[in-house]
């Protein structure tokens, strides 16, 4: 999956906990509300009435977990949040494996008041009685939560009717202006080739092959035609996701879903064979990174930051700050164009999808250890309010933004700081602990407008362009584009993604076998010496994984997806 990315957006826990996946929030009540999805007008009137009541701003501190050591409460936005709500957060930093720490906490019962969990751990914590349902608390203290969720409110509920977690709801109707396709090619490679239209992997191969012939070394180091990383968790994003995107399909993690609803394991499809053959061709022509199968994400980024990686499958979250490093080093020509590339020219791309909510990761739960959980819900409700959205996404008026002709605009000072300081979002407080795949502080989605008719956050086409350097603008102009998002196909709204759902227990053992054999055997496929060996190694991999219980594994996920869709449409009353 692409997190974070994307960094993916929505979901309902699994069949047994569909709502936990959709939401992660805070509540102290143990009873559930079975009320229908609130009407927009009712929610708005309730929110207005609640706003007229004097909020409880008595100082109170709650503990919250984070794996991000840069997150603090000592910044302008956090201080303003405390002023408005009385709430302060004391971050419990997780060092090492975050999920392992969640399990340790659960076993010992010593966990923070608020934890941003994934759907699997929401179910674990719920089954252990470690989190509290949020229905009654939201009914009493969450008018803005209800208002923003509107017709999607029931998606917060699990199969038992309880709301177990809270994450963001996506109200945007178009792709984010800062979104981008996931294949990258160096500016200088495109320039030397005459800014060609690269539509297919075969065309990409020819272009990088020619460039490497002319430039075998960059700054004294060997030029890397195409890089990828396999070590650790990054393997799925680097060896599975390119298959999905090159085929123009929605991102369902390591699966694809047919028009008949049948789920298929993506790494063994014909498209997967085509992509592995592409990697094999790169390998046999000395164009594939020699350290691919031992490389982790940090290692891949380090090579990109050196300016010697010509191309890769690298979503924005993989690229990270490497382009800032290149520009700071005086190498803007080594930055990357972000373009869609397919197996076949003329592919109809259905990958640019959005979901109703930002669940799937970073869903806030309130544990039973929390005292005064109603104050947590009031705090979250403020974050969902228009005032809270402006504060946490635009920042402090005067220093971060100004109102010009009735519209919010980022100040030149802020734009300059963002461009020069990669930690500005942390220092200002605009960066938060994950609240779902949509972004920080329960983002409503880039391009969403608030009640005043202005944007909920400053990510607009103009703001994105304002942060481009001249070379980026020039490269985009060569292709008749203004932002990288212009390369994307029209947005399609989908209920959710398979990777967001909690798999049934019956998939655990085969999943370990399948994943282990794929990790073990795909390097042999890619490093085959010739086409005959490639075919033999491909057959070995498919035969081995098929014997791992693949058919039953796919059948379980087919049922999971079918049950999810049935529940989704039932909850929406459609």
N, C-alpha and C positions, 0 to 999 in steps of 0.2 A: 504494500500500500504506500501511498505517498502521504505522509503525514505532514502532517503538520499542517505538511503540508500541507497542504492542500490541503493540504494539505489538508483535505478531504475534509464534518458537515452533517450527517444525520444518522439516526438509527433508533431502534427500539431494542431493548436488551435482547435476549434470545427469545425463542418461543416461550420459554418459561419465565423470562424476565425482560420482556420487550421494552418496558418503559425505563428500566434502569439504564439501558443503553442510550436512550434518548435524552436522559437527563441526570444531572447530579446536583442536588441542592442541599438545603438545610431546613430541618423542621424538627419540632419536639413532640408533636402530637403522634399518638400511636393509632389513631383511628383514621379511616380513609374517607375521602369524599367521592361520591359517585356522580357528582353533578356533571352535566353535559358541558361541552366546550362553550366558554362564555361568548356571548355576542359582542361584537366590537363596540357597539354603543353602550352596552352595559359595563364593559370593562373600562371604557373611557370615563364614564360617569363615576364609577367606583374609584378610579385612579384620581380623578379630580377631587372627589370628596376626601380621599385619603390625604391628598396633598394639602388640603386646607387644615388638617389636624396638625397640632404641634408635635413634631417628631421627638422621640426620646433620644437625646444626645448625651446622656450620662456616660462618662468615659468607661469603656469596657474593652478588654483585650481577649482575642481568641487566638489559639495556636493553629497553624496551617502548614502542611508539608510542602516542600518544593525540592526539586533536584537541581535547581538553578542557583548557583552560588552568587549570582549578581543581583538577585532580587532582594530588595530591602524595603523597609517602611519609612526610611529617612529621606524623603524627597518631596517636592512641592505638591504633586498630585495626591500622594498618600496623606500628607498633612491636611490637605483640603477635604479629603474624604472623611478623616477623623473629625474635622470641624463640622461637617454636614451630618454625620451619622453617630458620632461618639465612638465609633469602632476603630480599633487598631488591630493589626495582625502581627503576631510574633511567628516568624518563619522557622520551621523545624527542618533544617537542611539535611537532605539525604545524600550521603556520599557512597558511591558505588552503585550497585544494581537496585534501581528504584522499586521494581516489582518484588524483588526478594525482600526488601525492607518492608513493603506492605504486608507480605506474608508473615514476617517476624512480628510486626506490630499486632496483627490479627491473632497470632498464637498467644502472645503475651497479654493482650488486652490493653496495652499502653500505647494508645495512638492519639494523634492531635484531634482538635475539635473539627477541623475541616480537612478533607483529603481529596485531591483531584484524581479520581480513579478511572481506569478503563472498564468496559462492560464486564469482563471476566472477573475482576476483583470486586466490582459492585455486587455481583451475585454472591461471591464468597463472603463478603462482609454482611450482606443481607441474610444469608442462610445462617450465619453465626449470631445474628441479632445485634450486630455491632453498629448499624446505622439506623436512623429514625426516618419514618415516612414524613413527607413534607406537605401532604394535601391540606390539612387543617391550618397549618402555619401560613401557607400561601393564600388560602381563602381569607385569612384574617389580616395578614401583614404583607401580602404580595400583589397589590392591585396593578402595579406596572408590569410585573411578570405576566399576569393574565392579559393585560392590554396588548403587550408586544406579541405574545404567543397567539392570541386571537383564535382563529380556526384550527390552529395546530396544538392547542392546549392539551388535548387528550393524548397527544403523542408522548407526553411526559409520563403517562401511566403505564405501569407494567401489567401483566396479565391479571394480577390480583387487585388491580385498581389503585395500587399505591404509587406515589411519586417518590422515587428513591434518590434521585440526583437532579442536578440542574446544569445545563450548558446553554450556549447561545442559540437563538433562533435567527434564521437567515431571512431577511425581508427584501434583499436585493433581487432584482429581476434580470440582471445582466452580469456578464463576467467582470470581475474586478479589473480596474485599469492597470493594476500592477501585476496581473496574472501573465503567464508566459508559457509557450510550448516547452517541452522538456528535453529536446535534443539541442546541443550547443555546438557551435563552430566558431573558431577564432576569427576576429575581424580581418586579420592580415591574410588568412587563408582565402576568405571570400574576395578580398581586394585583388589578390594575385590571380584568382580565377575569373575576374571580371564580374563579380557579384552575380553569380548564376542562380537560377531557381533550382534549389535542391529539393526534389520531391521524394526521392527514394534512397534506400540504403546503398544501392549499387552506385548511384550518382555520388553519394557521400564518399564511398570508398575511392572512386576515381580521383576526386578532388584532393583528399588528404594524401593519397598515394603520390600524386604529382608534386604536392608541396614538400613532402618528405624527401623526395628525390632532389629537389632544388635546395632544400634546407635540412640536411641530415642532423645538424646541431643548431641549437638556439642558446645563445650566451654560453657556448662552450660545453653544453650538456646535450645528450642524445635527445632528439625530437621524438615525442610520443604521439603517434598518429591517433590513437583512440585509447582512452583509459576507462577502467571499471574497477570496482572494489568488491571483493567477495568475503573478506574476513568478517566475522561476527554477524550481527543482525542485518547489515546493509545488503546482504546477498539478495534478498527478495526484491528490494528496490532497484538493484542493478542488473539482475539477471532474469527477473520475471516481468517487471513493469515495462521495460522497453518493448516486450512482445505485445502487451496490451495497447500501448500508445501507437506503435507502428501499424497495428491493425485497425486503429481508429475506434477502439471499443471503450465502454465505460470501465472505470477502475474498480474491479471487484477483488482486489488482492491477487492471490494465486489461483483465481478461478475466472472463468468466463461463463456467461449465461446465454443459452440459445434462445431463439424466439419462442420455443416451446417450453421455456422455463427450466430446461435441463442444465445442470451445473457440470462443468468439465474442468479437470485439473489443467491449468494453463501451460505449465512447463513441458507437457507432453503433446501439445497440439501441433498441427502442421506448421502453424505460424512460429511456434517455438523452435521447431527444427530449422526453419528458414533463418531465424535470428542467430541460432547457434552456428549455422553454416556461415553466416556473415562474420561472426567472431572468429571462426576457424580460418576464413579467408584472410582476415586481418592478421591472425597469428602466423600463418604459413608465409605471409609476406612481410613479417617483421614489423607490422604496424600496430599490433596490440601491446599494451603495457606489459612488460615482462613480469611485473610483480602483481598482476591482476589478482591472482588467486591467493595471495597472502596480504593483500592491501586492505586496510580499513578506511573508513571515511576520512579521518584526519590525514592519513597518508596520501589519499587521492587529492584532497584539497591542497596539500603542501606542494604537490607536483603542478597542479593547476596554477597556484600562486607564483610558481617559478616562470610561468609563461611558455612551457614547452609541451603542454597537452593541447593538441589541435582540435579534438572533438570528443564528445562523450554523450551518454545519456545522463543528464544532470539537471533535475528540477531545481528551481531557485533555492530551495532549502539545502540542496547538495552543494551548489556553487558557494553559498554562504557569503563570506566577506572576501573571497579570493579576488574578485574584480577590484575591490577597494585597494587591496594590497598591490595589484598590478599597476593601477593608476598612480598610487603613491610612489611606486618605484620608477615612474616615468615610462611605463609600458602600456599605454592605453590601447595600442593596436593588438595586444594579446588578450583583451577582454573578449566576451562572447556574444554572438548573435544567438537568440533563442528562437528556434524554428521547428515546425512540425515536419517529421520525416516518416515516410510510410514504406511498407513492403512493396506496394504497387502504386503507381501514379493513378490518380483519379479516385483514390479511396474516399468514401464518404465518412467523415469523421464524426463520431458520436461520443467523443471522450470529454467534451467540455460540458460537464454536468454540475448541477448544484442540487442540494437537498433542503428540506424544510428546516432542519436544525443542524447545529454544529456538534452534535454528539458523536461519540466514537472514541474520544480520548479526552482527558482533562475534565471529566464530569464531576462537579463538586458534590460531595456527600457530607452530611453532618453526622458525626459519630455520637454514640450514646454518652460519651464522656463530656460532651459540650453542655455547659450550664447556660441558661438563658438563650436557647436556640432561636427564640423569636427575634432576638436582636441580630442574629446572623441573617435571617430571612429579610428583615428590614434593611440590612446593609445591602444584600443582593438586590432587593427591590429598588433601592436607590440607584444601583448600577444600571438597572433596566430603564430607569426614568430618562426622559430627554435631557434633563439637567445633568444626570450622572453620565450619560453617554457623551455629552459635550465635554465634560471635565476629563473623563478618562481616555478620550480619543483625540480631542483637540488640545487639551492641556490647560494651562493657565492663561486667561485673557490678559493681553498686554505683553506678555513675554513669549508665549507660544503662538498666539493668534490674535487678530484684531477683527472687529466687525467693520467692514467697508461697504457702504451702500446697502446695508442690511444683510450682507453675506459674510460669513466667516472666512478669513484668509490667513494662512500661516505667515508669520513674520519672517522677514529676511534673516533675522538673527537665528530663529529656529532652523530654517532651511540650511543655513551655513553650519550650524552645530551638528545637524543630522548628517551632513555630507562629510564632515571632518572627524566626528566622534562616533565610532560604532556602538559606544555604550550610552549614547544620549537617551535612548528610550528608557534605560534603567535609571539613569541619574534624574530624569524628569518625573519618573513614575508612570509613564505611559505603557511600560512593559509590566505585565502581571503574570502570576502563576496561570498556567493554561486553564482556559475556561471552555474548551472545545476546539474543534478544528477550524473555526472561523476566525480566530484571532484572540486578542487579549480583552480582558474586562467585559466579557459577554458581548462581544461585537455583534452588531445586527447585520453585518455584511457590507463590504465596500459598495458604494453607490446607493445605499439606503438613505431616504430623506426622513427627517423628523417632522414633528408637528408644525414647526415654523417654516417648513418648506425648504430648509437648507440641509446640507449633507450631514449624516451622523458622524462621519470622520473625514479627515482631509485627503483621503486617497481618491483623487479625481484624475482625469486625463491630464489636466493642466499641471497638477502638482507632481505627477509622475514625470512628465516631460521636464519640469523645472529641475528635477534632480539628475537628469541625464547630462553626461559630458558631451562636448561638441562631436566627438567621433561617433558616439552612439546615435546621435541625431542624424549624422551624415549617413551612416549605414542603413538606418531605418528609411531614410529618404530614398536611398537607392532602390528600395523595394516598395516604395509608395505607401509606407506605413508611418504612423505617428508614435505608437507604443507597441511593445511586443505582443500585447493582448490582441492587436489587430490581426495577427496571424491565426488566431483561434477561430473555430467554427462557431455558429450561433449556439447560445446556451440552451441546454435541455434540462428540465426539472425532473428529478427522479426521486422515488420514495426513500432510497437509501442504498447502501453498498453492502455486499455480502461480508466483507472484512469487518464491518461494524457489528455484526451479530455474534452472539455468544454461541460457539459450537456445542453440540450435544456431547456428553461424556463419551459416547461411543466412538467419537472421532479422535480421541486423544492418542491412543496407542498407534493406530495407522498413521496419524499425522506425524508422529515422531519417526516412524520407519520411512515414510515417504520423503519427508524433509531431509532426513539423514542420508538416504540413498541418492537423492537429487544432488545434495551438496558434495557427496563423494564422487559421483559419476559424471556430472556435467563438465568438470575440468578435462576429463579424458576425451569427451566429445569435442570440446573446443580445441584441444591440443592434438587432435588427430593429424597424422602426417600426410594423409591423402584422402581422397573421396571414399575409397574402399574402406579404409580404417574408420572414417567418420560414420559410414553406414553401420558398420559392425558395432561401434561404440554406442551409437544412437539406439540400436536394437537392444543392446545389453541394458541400457538405462531404462528403456520403456518396458522391457520384459521384467526386469527386477522390481520396478516400482509397481507394476501391475500385480505382482505377487504379494505386495504389501497390503492388500485389501483395498485397492484403489476403487473398484466398482462399488463396494458398499460405502466407502468414504464419500464418493461423489453422490451416491443416492441419499446419504444423510444430509448433505448440503443442499441437494435439490429440494428435499422436504423442508429444511429450515427456511429456504428462500420462499417457498410456496406458503408456508405458515405465516411468515413475516408479512407478505403481501396481503394475505387474507386479513390479518390483524390490523395492518395499516389502514386499509380501506374501511374496515369496520369501525375503527376509532374515529376516522374522519367522517363517518356516516355516508360513505360513497359506495 
